[in-house]
């Protein structure tokens, strides 16, 4: 049985708030099965959906990269959001391994399309892409889809994406939010503002003291607050404490019985 906090407890990295969580599979147009998870509010329909695209798998990125894991643990309860996470082709996590092999952003277009289609066909509302690092390039290159409302980019390196990708988003008129750490390893706020000026509907937000990997609770809270402010502003700013049922990472790992 999950513990219940009768007094507010601080929301920290190991706290898992209530949600309906289900393992899912995505099926790509080139015949692969990708593994993932969908987290929904526990007792109501979501008001919007985050389709997450994880960092570079050759550098350790996967569906459980910490910002996305914490988004799935918190945002269904705190902001009425659905959070869809999945492993790109060839990537493994405790959930399992997605079929296929890493293709440096090319064949991953099928992965992005499969995730968007899953959200659309399962009637998940107001779909937003959330990319992190390599995932931002995938969003820019392959995610400007009629079924997507907009994109949120965490630590965009603009490594694989090109000018024509920015032009496509600009022509769509869809909103884009780029969260750029002050001390990013690849692209810092002044250059980001110059390069993202190609997208008229793009807001570039420089985040003081942050780094590419958004390490630390303060950095994670800033990211999640920025996401919620854009996607469901009525739910922000997010609380830092919780009262009610919850789990911890240790509870989830403990065998039943």
Beta strands, then each sheet from edge to edge (+ up, - down):
strand 1: 3-10
strand 2: 15-17
strand 3: 20-27
strand 4: 33-40
strand 5: 48-53
strand 6: 81-86
strand 7: 92-93
strand 8: 96-97
strand 9: 127-132
strand 10: 150-154
strand 11: 175-181
strand 12: 202-207
strand 13: 241-248
sheet 1: 1+ 13- 2+
sheet 2: 3+ 4- 6+ 5+ 9+ 10+ 11+ 12+
sheet 3: 7+ 8-
end
